[in-house]
Amino acid sequence: MLKSLIPLVAIFLIISCNNPGSEKNNFATIALKYPETKKDTTIRDTYFGTVVADPYRWLENDTSSETGNWVIEQNKVTQSYLQQIPFRDAIRKRSEHLYNYEKFTTPVKEGKFYYYYKNSGLQNQSVMYREPIEGGAAEVFIDPNTFSKDGTTSIGGITFSHDGSMAAYNISEGGSDWQKIIVIDALSKKQVGDTMKDIKFSGASWKNNEGFYYSTYDRPKEGSFLAGKTDDHKLYYHQLGTPQKEDKLIFGGKGEKIRYVGAELSENQQWLIISCSNSTYGNNLFLLDLTNPKATFIPIVTDQNNSHTVVDIDEKNIYIQTDRNAPTGKLVIAPLSNPQEANWKVLIDAKPEVLSTTTAGGYIFCNYLKDAVSKVYQYSKTGQQIREIALPGLGSAGGFMGKNEDKELFYAYTDYTHPNSSYKLNIENGKTELFKKPKLDFKSEDYESKQVFYPSKDGTKIPMIITYKKGLKLNGNNPCLLTGYGGFSISLTPYFSTSSIILLENGGVLAVPNLRGGGEYGEAWHEQGIKTKKQNVFDDFIAAAEYLKNNKYTSTEKLAIEGGSNGGLLIGAVMNQRPDICKVAFPAVGVMDMLRYHQFTSGAGWAYDYGTSADSKEMFDYLYKYSPVHNVKSTNYPATMVTTADHDDRVVPAHSFKFAAHLQEKHTGTSPVIIRIETKAGHGAGMSTKQVIEEDTDKWSFMFYNMGISPKY
């Protein structure tokens, strides 16, 4: 089965919690003295005749001692505030208890073993285990907890050679997107060759067990290693036993810059598939016949106007999922002898629901999103529907991948009240059995989720799933967390968060709307929330808040809003446009400076969604009107805790630094406006369990205290 090759802006979504309890604590205002943040009034840019001041630009220099001292002083203020919350320790203990249960990922078959990750409970990083397919005891394969003393070095991905005899795994230090690749003999678990360095947005794609393809960028020449622009992705081939400096350039790096390049091999090892793009939507596809030394790349798609993914290649045909003239996606087939678009034939046509296609055991599995809920169907290679796969409930199912020879596959299922569980599917008869289900201190049957559809400002119906304890009284007094994203065609589907238990078990409400800009209804839904239509996303979120209040799920005084990455931008914009909408706000690792975002790391690749300030006066005016950093005003903001991390080399922390500085300067109320800056962490992936628990503890403590709520612990 061939996985998607299109690099996506990874997003990190954080789910928070709230809880009503006895009002036994004294909720006196905690005194705050913000650090003095220098303003440089001489820094100004001119865009199409408009002069824009940027007094906190010096905070963009993440290697300066001045910025480092500012981070230290801000964290001192933040931690001093949080330490004065009386129930903070109780929340931490409850969080540790809830996290302390065995967690498993869905197994994958490689060679003679099943591989999976397992966390015994509070291990900082999950450990990779394997079990013999023929039966036998499980053994530790890779334990990332041995990589660093503080647990902040993680596995960023692993791939195996076709026969399972070799493996290459990425490691990320401090959450950075810049990673290393370590190659091991999978049977002996011993390292082979040198450590590969400076890898970014890429794993290893094996050619037999002789070597592999990978993509990376040159080290930035301007700016710091973490923040410098990366816009020329190159594909290399690494032959085992040779130094990295001798790796052969395969694709890119020959004049025209390409921001994202990915590669994968067909299961029969004959074909190298190249996907390349300059933005987070739309890509080109190329094929290379590896059995012919004189072969050149065969272009399949070259306009980058749509999204295309090679799903499978057999002896005669190539199978491609595309949204060309099919915004929700369709599956086409073409002969390998002439795979261009003119020869595509529709195998499985588009439906109203969004399609995601995988293969296993000689069959095709179509996972459709029906109002953000999974529906899975099995098809033959001729496009005939065999059966619908019976799922455990209305939630999110994923996996359904395997090799053509496999007789069984594993998939995962979760929803807002059920933790991620693994299921085994007999591919021939469609029978499913539970494989592994975690046990934790939470009674799923006591809670329920309800999907509603509410009108946005322009009348568009927006779906939202609301989760709460059965019997909840709709009296407007329930603490509620409203979280959203709305961008990059990312779909928010039901998933279980250990953190949200704290909210739910205290009578709180978790609300997740599917905003425009996401992918829940295909590319048309995505396009309604990009560039000069971005305001639709903010309007959808604001309308969700009003729906929850009008229907007595909560009130302004008991509402918290949250989002991460593109969702952090969402919260920043909504805070500026409607500072009266909620009591508490959590903008996390957000894209806050919309005039300069494209000048850092891979930010220029996000222009398909955002546009840039250099595109046109119309685009500049639009971005300037909602950019969170540029629209902070003198007003009473909700209690706000901005969160970011010092190793975030995707959305650089300067976005959050500058936003927090403006808020602290202009906030006129008494509610706290603080910034929590995690050290030795990045955009979110790879955080240690200890870091996650501490962040959860601080967020929930901050929220409860500012809502005047005592948790029941």
C-alpha positions in Angstrom: 0.0 0.0 0.0 1.3 3.5 -0.9 1.0 6.2 1.6 0.4 9.9 0.7 3.5 11.7 -0.4 2.2 15.2 -0.1 3.9 17.1 2.8 1.3 18.8 4.9 1.6 21.6 7.4 1.4 19.7 10.4 -0.8 21.1 12.9 -0.8 20.6 16.6 -4.3 20.7 18.2 -4.6 20.9 22.0 -7.7 20.0 23.8 -8.4 21.7 27.1 -10.7 21.1 30.0 -12.9 22.9 32.7 -14.9 21.9 35.7 -17.5 23.2 38.0 -17.2 22.3 41.7 -17.8 23.8 45.1 -16.8 27.4 45.4 -14.5 26.7 48.3 -11.5 28.7 47.1 -10.8 32.4 47.3 -10.7 33.7 43.8 -8.9 36.9 44.6 -7.1 38.7 41.8 -3.5 37.6 41.7 -1.2 40.5 41.4 0.8 40.7 38.1 3.7 42.9 37.1 4.6 42.2 33.5 8.2 42.4 32.4 9.0 45.6 30.6 9.3 44.9 26.9 11.4 47.2 24.9 9.7 49.0 22.0 11.7 50.0 18.9 9.6 52.7 17.2 12.0 53.1 14.3 11.1 49.8 12.7 8.5 50.4 10.0 7.6 48.7 6.7 5.7 50.2 3.8 3.2 48.0 2.0 1.5 49.5 -1.1 1.8 53.0 0.5 0.7 51.9 4.0 3.3 52.3 6.8 3.2 49.5 9.3 5.1 49.8 12.6 6.7 46.6 14.1 8.1 47.7 17.5 8.7 44.2 18.8 10.5 42.8 15.8 13.7 42.4 17.9 11.9 39.4 19.4 12.2 37.6 16.1 15.9 37.1 16.9 15.7 33.8 18.7 19.5 33.5 19.3 20.0 36.9 21.0 20.6 37.1 24.7 18.0 40.0 24.8 15.3 37.7 23.5 16.5 34.9 25.8 16.3 37.2 28.9 12.8 38.3 27.8 11.7 34.6 27.7 13.1 34.0 31.2 11.4 37.0 32.7 8.0 36.2 31.0 8.2 32.6 32.3 9.0 33.8 35.8 5.8 35.9 35.8 3.7 33.1 34.4 5.0 30.5 36.8 4.6 32.9 39.8 1.0 33.4 38.8 0.2 29.7 38.3 1.9 28.7 41.6 -0.6 30.8 43.5 -3.6 28.9 42.2 -4.6 26.7 45.2 -5.9 23.6 43.3 -3.0 23.4 40.8 -1.4 20.4 42.6 -4.7 18.6 42.8 -5.2 19.0 39.0 -1.7 17.7 38.4 -2.3 14.6 40.5 -5.6 13.9 38.8 -3.9 14.4 35.4 -1.1 12.0 36.3 -3.6 9.4 37.4 -5.6 9.7 34.2 -2.5 9.5 32.0 -1.3 6.5 33.8 -2.8 3.7 31.8 -1.4 1.4 29.0 -1.7 2.9 25.5 -1.1 1.0 22.3 -0.9 2.0 18.6 -2.3 -0.2 15.9 0.2 -3.0 14.9 1.9 -3.0 11.5 3.3 -6.1 9.8 6.9 -5.9 8.7 8.9 -9.0 7.8 8.2 -11.7 10.4 7.0 -9.4 13.1 4.1 -7.2 14.2 5.4 -3.8 15.4 3.6 -1.3 17.6 4.2 1.4 20.2 3.2 1.0 23.8 3.4 3.3 26.8 3.0 1.7 30.2 1.4 4.9 31.5 3.7 7.7 32.5 6.7 6.9 30.3 7.9 10.1 28.7 8.0 8.5 25.2 6.2 5.4 23.9 8.4 2.4 23.4 8.4 0.4 20.1 7.7 -3.3 20.6 7.5 -6.3 18.3 5.9 -9.7 18.4 6.6 -12.7 16.1 3.7 -13.2 13.6 3.9 -16.9 14.3 3.5 -16.4 18.0 5.9 -15.6 20.8 6.7 -13.1 23.5 6.9 -9.3 22.8 10.2 -7.6 23.0 11.4 -4.0 23.1 12.6 -2.9 19.6 13.4 0.8 20.2 13.1 2.6 23.5 13.4 6.4 22.9 13.4 7.0 26.7 17.0 6.0 26.6 17.8 8.8 24.0 17.9 11.7 26.6 17.7 12.1 30.3 14.7 14.4 30.3 12.6 12.5 27.7 12.5 15.3 25.1 14.1 13.3 22.3 11.5 11.3 20.4 11.0 9.0 17.4 9.8 11.0 14.5 8.9 8.0 12.3 10.2 4.7 11.1 10.3 2.8 7.9 11.3 -0.8 7.0 12.9 -2.3 4.0 10.6 -4.4 1.8 11.6 -7.7 3.4 11.6 -6.2 6.9 15.3 -6.9 7.5 16.4 -3.2 7.8 14.8 -0.2 9.4 15.5 3.5 9.5 14.0 5.7 12.2 14.0 9.5 12.6 14.8 11.1 15.9 13.7 14.6 16.9 15.5 16.5 19.6 13.4 19.0 21.6 10.5 18.7 19.1 12.4 20.2 16.2 11.4 19.5 12.6 15.1 19.1 11.8 15.7 15.4 12.5 18.3 12.7 12.2 17.9 9.2 10.6 19.5 6.2 12.2 19.7 2.9 10.3 19.6 -0.5 12.0 19.6 -4.1 11.1 16.1 -5.0 12.2 16.9 -8.6 13.2 19.9 -7.7 15.4 18.8 -4.2 16.3 22.4 -3.0 15.7 23.1 0.3 14.0 24.4 0.2 10.5 26.5 3.1 9.1 26.6 6.7 10.2 23.8 8.8 11.6 22.1 10.9 8.8 21.8 14.5 9.8 19.7 17.6 8.8 16.7 15.7 7.6 13.4 17.7 7.4 9.9 16.7 6.4 11.0 13.3 5.3 11.5 9.7 6.3 13.4 7.0 4.5 11.9 5.2 1.4 13.7 2.0 1.0 15.0 0.5 -2.2 15.1 -3.2 -1.3 17.5 -3.4 1.6 20.4 -1.6 -0.2 19.6 2.0 0.5 16.9 4.6 0.6 15.6 7.9 -0.6 15.0 10.9 1.6 14.4 14.7 1.3 15.9 17.6 3.1 16.9 21.3 2.7 20.2 23.0 2.8 20.9 24.6 6.2 19.5 28.2 6.3 22.0 30.9 5.3 20.0 33.7 6.8 18.4 33.7 10.2 18.9 31.0 12.9 18.9 27.3 12.2 15.4 27.0 13.6 13.9 30.1 12.1 15.7 30.5 8.8 13.7 30.1 5.5 13.6 26.6 4.0 12.2 26.6 0.5 14.4 24.3 -1.7 13.6 20.7 -0.9 15.8 18.1 -2.5 15.5 14.3 -2.9 18.6 12.2 -2.3 19.5 8.5 -2.5 21.6 7.1 0.3 23.5 3.9 -0.4 24.1 1.9 2.8 27.7 1.8 3.9 28.6 5.2 2.3 28.9 8.6 4.0 26.0 11.0 3.7 28.1 13.6 1.8 28.3 11.1 -1.1 24.5 10.8 -1.4 23.2 11.2 -5.0 20.8 14.1 -5.8 17.8 12.5 -7.5 15.2 15.3 -7.8 15.2 19.1 -7.2 18.1 21.5 -6.6 18.6 22.2 -10.3 17.5 25.8 -10.7 13.8 26.0 -9.9 13.1 25.8 -6.2 10.5 23.3 -4.9 9.3 23.7 -1.3 8.2 20.1 -0.7 9.5 16.9 -2.3 8.5 13.4 -1.2 9.2 9.9 -2.6 7.9 6.4 -2.2 8.5 3.1 -3.9 5.8 0.8 -5.3 5.4 -2.5 -3.4 7.1 -4.4 -6.2 10.1 -2.1 -5.9 10.0 -1.2 -9.6 8.7 2.3 -9.5 9.8 5.4 -7.7 6.9 7.8 -7.2 7.8 11.5 -6.7 5.3 14.1 -5.4 6.4 17.7 -5.3 4.6 21.0 -4.5 5.2 24.6 -3.6 2.2 25.0 -1.3 0.2 22.9 1.1 -2.4 22.2 -1.5 -1.8 20.9 -5.0 1.1 18.7 -6.3 2.8 17.3 -9.3 3.4 13.5 -9.8 6.3 11.8 -11.6 7.3 8.1 -12.1 10.7 6.6 -12.5 11.3 3.0 -13.7 14.1 1.7 -11.3 14.6 -1.4 -13.4 15.9 0.7 -16.4 19.2 2.5 -15.7 18.5 4.8 -18.7 15.0 5.7 -17.6 13.9 9.3 -17.1 11.1 10.7 -15.0 7.7 10.2 -16.5 5.4 13.2 -15.8 1.9 12.3 -14.7 0.7 15.7 -13.4 2.6 18.9 -13.8 0.4 21.9 -12.9 0.1 21.7 -9.1 -3.6 22.8 -9.4 -5.1 19.8 -7.5 -4.2 17.1 -5.0 -3.1 13.7 -6.3 -1.9 10.6 -4.4 -0.7 7.4 -5.8 -2.6 4.7 -3.9 -1.2 1.5 -5.5 0.7 0.2 -8.5 0.4 -3.3 -9.9 1.9 -5.0 -12.9 -0.1 -3.0 -15.4 -1.8 -0.1 -13.8 -1.4 2.9 -11.5 -4.2 3.9 -9.0 -4.4 7.5 -8.2 -6.8 9.4 -5.8 -7.4 12.9 -7.1 -9.7 15.8 -6.5 -9.4 17.0 -10.1 -13.0 17.9 -11.1 -14.0 16.0 -7.9 -13.7 18.3 -4.8 -14.4 15.3 -2.5 -12.1 13.0 -4.2 -12.3 10.0 -6.7 -10.1 7.1 -7.6 -8.8 6.7 -11.1 -6.8 4.1 -12.9 -4.3 4.5 -15.8 -1.9 2.2 -17.6 1.7 2.4 -16.6 2.7 2.6 -20.2 0.9 5.9 -20.5 -0.2 7.2 -17.0 -1.0 10.8 -18.0 -4.3 12.4 -17.2 -5.7 11.9 -20.7 -5.7 8.2 -20.0 -7.2 8.2 -16.6 -10.4 6.2 -16.1 -12.7 6.6 -13.1 -12.7 3.5 -11.0 -14.6 4.8 -8.0 -16.4 8.0 -8.6 -16.8 10.9 -6.3 -19.6 11.0 -3.7 -20.8 13.9 -1.5 -18.6 12.6 1.3 -14.8 13.1 1.3 -12.8 10.2 0.2 -9.5 8.7 1.6 -8.3 5.6 -0.1 -5.9 2.8 1.0 -5.2 -0.8 -0.1 -4.5 -4.1 1.5 -4.8 -7.8 0.6 -5.5 -7.0 -3.1 -8.5 -4.8 -2.1 -9.3 -1.1 -2.0 -10.6 0.5 1.2 -12.5 3.8 0.9 -12.8 5.8 4.2 -15.5 8.4 3.7 -16.2 11.4 6.0 -19.9 11.8 6.6 -20.3 15.0 8.6 -16.9 14.4 10.1 -17.7 10.8 11.0 -16.0 7.7 9.3 -17.8 5.3 7.0 -15.6 2.6 5.5 -16.3 0.4 2.4 -14.3 -2.4 0.8 -14.0 -2.5 -3.0 -12.4 -4.9 -5.4 -9.6 -3.8 -7.8 -12.3 -3.6 -10.5 -14.2 -1.0 -8.5 -17.0 -3.2 -7.3 -18.2 -2.6 -3.7 -17.8 -5.7 -1.6 -19.1 -4.6 1.8 -19.3 -1.8 4.4 -17.0 -2.4 7.3 -19.0 -2.4 10.6 -17.4 0.2 12.9 -17.9 0.3 16.7 -19.7 3.6 16.6 -19.9 7.1 15.1 -16.3 8.2 15.4 -13.0 8.2 13.6 -11.5 5.0 12.0 -8.1 4.9 10.5 -5.6 2.4 9.2 -6.9 -0.2 6.7 -3.4 -0.5 5.2 -1.3 -3.5 4.3 0.6 -5.4 1.7 -1.1 -7.2 -1.2 -0.3 -10.6 0.3 -1.9 -9.8 3.6 -4.9 -11.8 4.8 -5.7 -9.5 7.7 -5.2 -5.9 8.6 -5.5 -3.7 11.7 -7.4 -0.5 12.1 -8.0 2.0 14.9 -11.2 3.5 16.2 -11.8 6.4 18.6 -14.4 9.1 19.4 -14.8 11.8 22.0 -15.7 9.3 24.8 -13.8 6.2 23.8 -10.0 5.9 23.8 -8.2 4.7 20.8 -8.6 0.9 20.4 -7.2 -1.5 17.8 -9.3 -4.0 15.7 -8.3 -6.9 13.5 -10.1 -7.3 10.2 -10.3 -10.5 8.1 -9.9 -9.1 4.6 -11.7 -11.9 2.8 -14.9 -12.2 4.9 -15.0 -8.7 6.5 -15.2 -10.0 10.1 -13.8 -7.6 12.7 -12.6 -8.5 16.2 -11.3 -6.3 19.0 -7.5 -6.6 19.3 -6.5 -4.2 22.1 -8.5 -1.9 24.2 -7.0 0.3 26.9 -8.3 0.3 30.4 -8.5 3.6 32.3 -10.3 5.3 35.1 -13.2 6.7 32.9 -16.7 5.3 32.3 -17.4 6.1 28.7 -21.0 5.0 29.1 -21.7 7.9 31.4 -21.1 10.5 28.6 -22.5 11.3 25.2 -21.8 13.3 22.1 -24.4 15.2 20.1 -23.9 16.6 16.6 -25.7 19.9 15.8 -25.8 22.2 12.8 -25.8 25.9 13.4 -25.9 28.9 11.0 -22.9 31.0 10.5 -23.0 34.8 9.8 -23.8 34.2 6.1 -26.3 31.4 6.8 -24.0 28.5 6.0 -24.7 25.5 8.2 -21.7 24.4 10.3 -21.6 21.0 12.0 -20.4 20.8 15.6 -20.1 17.9 18.0 -20.8 18.7 21.6 -19.8 16.2 24.3 -20.9 16.2 28.0 -22.0 14.0 30.9 -25.5 12.4 30.5 -28.1 14.4 32.3 -26.3 17.7 31.9 -28.6 20.6 32.9 -28.7 23.3 30.2 -28.7 26.3 32.6 -25.9 28.4 31.1 -23.6 27.7 34.0 -21.5 24.9 32.6 -17.9 25.5 31.8 -17.3 24.9 28.2 -14.2 24.6 26.0 -14.7 25.6 22.4 -11.8 24.5 20.2 -11.3 24.9 16.4 -8.9 24.9 13.5 -10.4 25.8 10.1 -7.6 25.6 7.6 -5.3 23.7 5.3 -8.1 21.2 4.4 -7.5 19.5 7.8 -10.5 17.7 9.2 -11.4 17.6 12.9 -12.9 14.2 13.4 -13.9 12.7 16.8 -10.9 11.7 18.9 -10.4 10.9 22.6 -8.3 13.2 24.8 -7.3 12.1 28.3 -7.1 15.8 29.2 -10.8 16.4 28.3 -11.8 13.9 31.1 -11.1 16.6 33.6 -13.6 18.8 31.9 -16.2 16.1 31.3 -16.1 14.5 34.8 -16.8 17.9 36.3 -19.9 18.6 34.3 -18.2 20.5 31.6 -18.9 20.7 27.8 -16.5 20.1 25.0 -17.5 21.6 21.7 -15.7 21.1 18.4 -17.1 22.8 15.3 -16.0 21.9 11.7 -15.2 25.3 10.4 -14.8 26.3 6.8 -11.2 26.1 5.7 -11.0 22.5 6.9 -11.4 19.4 4.8 -14.6 17.9 6.2 -16.6 18.5 3.0 -13.8 18.5 0.5 -11.9 21.1 -1.4 -15.0 23.4 -1.9 -15.3 23.6 1.9 -11.6 24.3 2.2 -11.7 27.1 -0.4 -14.5 28.9 1.5 -12.0 29.6 4.3 -8.8 30.7 2.5 -7.2 34.0 1.4 -9.9 36.7 1.1 -12.5 34.3 2.5 -10.6 33.7 5.8 -13.1 35.8 7.7 -15.6 33.0 7.2 -13.5 30.9 9.5 -13.7 33.5 12.3 -17.4 34.0 11.7 -18.0 30.3 11.9 -16.2 30.1 15.3 -17.9 33.2 16.7 -21.3 31.7 15.6 -20.4 28.5 17.4 -19.8 30.4 20.6 -23.1 32.2 20.3 -25.0 29.0 19.6 -23.6 27.4 22.8 -24.6 30.4 24.9 -28.0 30.9 23.3 -28.8 27.2 23.9 -27.7 27.4 27.5 -24.8 25.0 27.3 -22.6 27.8 28.8 -22.3 31.5 29.2 -19.7 34.1 28.4 -18.4 33.8 32.0 -17.9 30.1 31.6 -16.6 29.9 28.1 -13.0 29.2 27.1 -11.8 29.2 23.5 -8.7 27.4 22.2 -6.8 26.6 19.0 -3.3 25.6 18.0 -1.1 26.6 15.0 -3.6 27.8 12.4 -6.1 27.4 15.2 -3.9 29.8 17.3 -4.4 32.3 14.5 -8.1 31.7 14.8 -8.1 32.5 18.5 -5.9 35.5 18.1 -8.2 37.0 15.4 -11.4 36.2 17.3 -10.0 37.8 20.5 -9.3 41.0 18.6 -12.7 41.0 16.9 -14.7 39.9 19.8 -12.8 40.4 23.1 -16.2 40.1 24.9 -16.9 36.6 23.6 -15.4 34.5 26.3 -13.8 34.5 29.8 -10.6 32.6 28.9 -8.5 32.3 25.7 -5.7 29.9 24.8 -4.0 30.8 21.6 -1.4 28.1 21.1 1.7 28.1 18.8 -0.2 30.5 16.6 0.5 32.2 13.2 0.1 35.7 14.6 2.0 38.0 12.2 0.2 37.6 8.9 2.4 40.2 7.2 5.7 38.3 7.8 4.8 34.7 8.4 6.2 33.7 4.9 9.7 34.9 5.8 10.3 32.1 8.3 11.1 28.4 7.9 8.6 26.8 5.5 6.0 29.5 5.9 6.0 30.6 2.3 4.3 27.2 1.5 1.3 28.3 3.5 0.4 31.0 1.0 -2.2 28.9 -0.8 -4.3 29.3 2.4 -3.3 32.7 3.5 -2.0 34.7 0.5 1.0 37.0 1.4 1.4 40.7 2.1 3.5 41.0 -1.1 0.9 39.5 -3.5 -1.3 42.6 -4.1 -2.7 45.6 -2.3 -6.0 43.7 -1.9 -4.3 40.8 -0.2 -2.2 43.0 2.0 -5.2 45.0 3.1 -7.1 41.8 3.9 -4.3 40.3 5.9 -3.6 43.6 7.7 -7.2 43.8 8.7 -7.2 40.6 10.7 -3.5 39.8 11.5 -3.5 39.2 15.3 -0.3 41.1 16.0 -1.5 44.2 14.1 -5.0 44.4 15.5 -4.4 44.3 19.3 -6.3 47.3 20.7 -6.7 49.1 24.0 -9.6 47.1 25.5 -10.5 44.5 28.1 -9.3 41.2 26.9 -10.3 37.8 28.3 -7.9 36.0 30.7 -5.3 34.8 28.2 -2.5 32.3 28.3 -0.5 32.3 25.1 1.6 29.1 24.6 4.6 28.4 22.5 7.9 26.6 22.6 11.5 27.6 22.1 12.2 24.9 19.5 9.1 25.5 17.4 10.7 25.7 13.9 7.4 25.4 12.1 5.5 28.4 13.5 8.4 30.3 15.0 7.8 31.5 18.6 8.3 35.1 17.6 4.7 35.1 16.5 3.5 34.4 20.0 6.2 36.6 21.6 5.1 39.6 19.6 1.4 38.9 20.2 1.9 38.6 23.9 4.0 41.8 24.0 1.2 43.8 22.3 -1.5 42.3 24.6 0.4 43.2 27.7 0.9 46.7 26.4 -2.7 47.4 25.5 -4.8 45.2 27.8 -7.0 47.5 29.9 -8.6 45.0 32.3 -7.5 43.1 35.4 -7.6 39.6 33.9 -4.1 38.1 33.4 -2.5 38.1 30.0 0.5 35.8 30.2 2.7 33.7 28.0 3.9 30.2 28.8 7.1 29.3 26.8 8.0 25.6 26.9 11.7 24.8 26.7 13.1 21.9 24.7 9.9 21.5 22.8 8.7 22.3 19.3 5.3 22.6 17.5 3.9 19.9 19.7 5.0 16.5 18.4 7.3 14.5 20.5 6.7 16.3 23.8 7.4 14.1 26.8 4.5 12.9 29.0 5.9 15.0 31.8 5.7 18.1 29.6 2.2 17.3 28.4 0.9 16.8 32.0 2.6 20.0 33.2 1.1 22.0 30.3 -2.4 20.4 30.9 -2.1 21.3 34.6 -1.2 24.9 34.0 -3.9 25.4 31.4 -6.7 23.9 33.4 -5.6 25.6 36.6 -5.6 28.9 34.7 -9.0 28.4 33.2 -10.7 27.2 36.4 -9.3 30.0 38.5 -10.4 32.7 36.0 -13.8 31.2 35.8 -14.2 31.2 39.5 -14.6 27.4 39.5 -13.1 24.9 42.0 -12.5 21.4 40.6 -13.9 18.6 42.7 -10.6 17.0 43.5 
